């Protein structure tokens, strides 16, 4: 997600003249471009190593070249895109070793946060998480994959924010952002998103009853599924990297 400063600096949508038709159209804001390309990558519309060609993005979003480049810079910061000198931008592709290292880091961070969350969780915080889960339940029922992604992200951000350690929360968010280009195959599976939905309810039960051991276990076992699905699909074309 974009940081607060970036969100404050984002320009509103502006009118731009279409060179072909001469008619004014609405140019997408920086935030809208980042959000659209983020969803394209996370939901598998754009694939690892696929190029993001500036001319095509200019035509799609009607924005200035400067705005398109700012969007690609933000996606690079989020770990979704890599910009290669003299070649432009492409969807980031991790080596097998990098994927395993990233998920090992996420397990360390998220299980530590689970150990710090006050249990039973205070009612006000619990109600916020339950409200997010209502949205997630509806998204899963509708198989609205963009809404599933957004509500799942909101659920875990709110969950780990309860640990009270701002540095740990930021580290979890950064690692989660970098995993977004890996989790898309799991997000596209109705069976997998239903499994995640049920797991969310188990987490809420742990928060309500104060079962820390089960909460830490759930935060650990939830992670490998998306990684394993991605590696099964792409292992044959991914570099192994250093171990």
C-alpha positions in Angstrom: 0.0 0.0 0.0 1.1 3.6 -0.5 2.5 5.4 2.5 0.7 8.4 4.0 3.0 11.0 2.5 2.6 9.5 -1.0 -1.2 9.5 -0.6 -1.2 13.1 0.4 0.9 14.1 -2.6 -1.2 12.3 -5.1 -2.8 14.6 -7.7 -6.5 14.5 -8.4 -7.7 13.2 -11.7 -7.4 15.9 -14.4 -8.8 16.5 -17.9 -6.5 15.6 -20.7 -7.0 16.0 -24.5 -7.0 12.8 -26.5 -4.6 13.4 -29.4 -6.5 11.0 -31.6 -10.0 12.3 -31.1 -9.4 15.7 -29.7 -11.9 15.1 -26.9 -11.1 15.7 -23.3 -11.1 12.6 -21.1 -10.4 12.0 -17.4 -6.7 11.1 -16.7 -6.2 8.6 -14.0 -4.6 9.8 -10.8 -1.3 8.3 -9.5 -3.2 6.4 -6.8 -5.6 4.9 -9.3 -2.8 3.8 -11.7 -0.9 2.2 -8.9 -4.0 0.4 -7.6 -5.0 -0.8 -11.1 -1.5 -2.2 -11.9 -1.2 -3.7 -8.4 -4.5 -5.6 -8.9 -3.4 -6.6 -12.4 -0.3 -8.2 -10.9 -1.8 -9.6 -7.8 -4.8 -11.1 -9.7 -2.6 -12.6 -12.4 -3.6 -10.4 -15.3 0.1 -9.5 -15.6 2.7 -12.3 -15.2 6.2 -12.5 -13.9 8.7 -10.9 -16.3 6.0 -9.3 -18.4 7.0 -5.9 -19.6 5.1 -2.7 -18.6 5.5 -0.6 -21.7 5.2 3.2 -21.0 3.4 4.0 -24.3 0.8 1.4 -23.6 0.3 2.7 -20.0 0.0 6.3 -21.3 -2.7 5.2 -23.7 -4.5 3.1 -21.1 -4.6 5.7 -18.3 -4.4 9.0 -20.2 -1.9 10.3 -17.7 1.4 12.1 -18.2 4.6 10.2 -18.7 5.8 11.7 -15.4 2.8 10.2 -13.6 3.3 6.8 -15.2 6.9 6.8 -14.1 6.0 7.8 -10.6 3.5 4.9 -10.5 6.2 2.4 -11.7 8.6 3.8 -9.0 5.9 3.1 -6.3 5.3 -0.4 -7.7 9.0 -1.0 -7.6 9.1 0.1 -3.9 6.3 -2.3 -3.2 8.3 -5.2 -4.7 5.8 -5.8 -7.6 7.8 -4.3 -10.4 11.5 -4.1 -11.2 12.9 -1.3 -13.4 15.9 -2.4 -15.5 18.2 0.2 -17.0 17.8 0.7 -20.7 15.0 -1.9 -20.8 12.1 -0.3 -18.8 9.9 -2.0 -16.2 8.6 -5.5 -15.9 6.7 -7.5 -13.4 9.1 -8.7 -10.7 10.1 -12.4 -10.8 11.8 -13.9 -7.7 14.2 -16.8 -7.7 13.2 -20.0 -5.8 15.7 -19.1 -3.0 14.3 -15.5 -2.7 10.7 -16.8 -2.5 11.7 -19.2 0.3 13.7 -16.5 2.1 10.8 -14.0 1.8 8.3 -16.5 3.3 10.7 -17.5 6.1 10.9 -13.8 7.0 7.2 -13.4 6.9 6.8 -16.3 9.3 9.3 -14.8 11.7 7.6 -11.4 11.7 4.0 -12.5 11.8 4.3 -15.1 14.5 6.2 -12.6 16.6 3.4 -10.1 16.1 0.9 -12.9 17.1 2.8 -13.4 20.4 2.5 -9.6 21.2 -1.2 -9.2 20.5 -3.1 -8.6 23.8 -5.5 -11.5 24.4 -8.3 -11.7 24.7 -8.4 -8.9 22.3 -10.2 -5.8 23.6 -13.8 -5.6 22.2 -13.3 -2.5 20.2 -10.4 -4.0 18.2 -12.3 -7.3 17.8 -15.3 -5.6 16.4 -13.1 -3.8 13.8 -11.6 -7.1 12.6 -15.1 -8.7 12.6 -16.4 -5.9 10.4 -13.6 -6.4 7.9 -14.4 -10.1 7.9 -18.0 -9.5 7.0 -16.7 -7.7 3.8 -14.3 -10.6 3.2 -17.1 -13.2 3.6 -19.3 -11.3 1.0 -16.4 -11.1 -1.4 -15.7 -14.8 -1.2 -19.4 -15.6 -1.7 -19.4 -13.4 -4.8 -16.0 -14.7 -6.0 -15.0 -11.0 -6.4 -11.3 -11.6 -6.5 -10.3 -7.9 -6.3 -12.5 -7.5 -3.2 -11.1 -10.7 -1.8 -7.6 -9.4 -2.1 -8.4 -6.0 -0.6 -10.4 -7.3 2.3 -7.8 -10.1 3.1 -5.1 -7.5 3.1 -7.2 -5.2 5.4 -7.9 -8.2 7.8 -4.2 -9.1 8.3 -3.1 -5.4 8.5 -5.7 -4.8 11.2 -4.8 -8.0 13.0 -1.0 -7.4 13.2 -1.5 -3.7 14.0 -2.9 -4.9 17.3 0.6 -6.0 18.3 1.5 -2.4 19.2 5.0 -2.4 17.7 5.0 0.2 14.9 8.4 -1.0 13.5 7.2 -4.6 13.4 3.9 -3.6 11.7 5.8 -1.7 9.0 8.1 -4.7 8.4 5.2 -7.0 8.1 3.4 -4.7 5.6 6.6 -4.4 3.5 7.2 -8.2 3.4 3.5 -8.7 2.6 3.7 -6.2 -0.3 6.6 -8.1 -1.8 4.7 -11.3 -1.7 1.8 -9.9 -3.7 3.3 -11.0 -7.0 3.5 -14.5 -5.7 0.0 -15.1 -4.2 -2.1 -14.5 -7.3 -2.6 -18.2 -8.2 -3.9 -18.9 -4.7 -6.3 -15.8 -5.0 -7.7 -17.3 -8.2 -8.7 -20.6 -6.6 -12.2 -20.7 -5.1 -11.1 -23.6 -2.9 -8.2 -21.7 -1.6 -10.1 -18.5 -0.9 -12.7 -20.5 1.0 -10.0 -22.1 3.1 -8.6 -18.7 3.9 -12.1 -17.4 4.8 -12.5 -20.2 7.3 -9.1 -19.6 8.7 -10.0 -16.0 9.3 -12.9 -17.1 11.5 -10.6 -19.4 13.4 -8.3 -16.5 14.0 -11.2 -14.4 15.3 -12.1 -17.2 17.7 -8.6 -17.2 19.1 -8.7 -13.4 19.6 -12.0 -13.7 21.4 -11.0 -16.7 23.6 -7.4 -15.7 24.2 -5.9 -18.9 22.7 -2.4 -17.6 21.9 -0.9 -21.0 21.0 -3.6 -21.6 18.3 -3.3 -18.0 17.1 0.5 -18.3 16.6 0.0 -21.7 14.8 -2.6 -20.2 12.5 -0.4 -17.3 11.6 2.4 -19.8 10.7 0.4 -22.4 8.8 -1.5 -19.9 6.7 1.6 -18.7 4.8 3.0 -21.7 2.8 -0.1 -22.3 0.6 0.3 -19.4 -1.8 4.1 -19.9 -2.0 3.7 -23.7 -2.7 1.0 -23.1 -5.4 3.2 -20.5 -7.1 6.3 -22.7 -7.0 4.5 -25.7 -8.4 3.3 -23.6 -11.4 6.6 -21.7 -12.1 9.5 -23.7 -10.6 10.6 -25.0 -14.0 11.2 -21.5 -15.3 12.4 -19.8 -12.1 16.2 -19.4 -11.4 17.2 -21.3 -8.3 19.2 -18.5 -6.8 21.6 -18.9 -4.0 20.5 -20.9 -1.0 
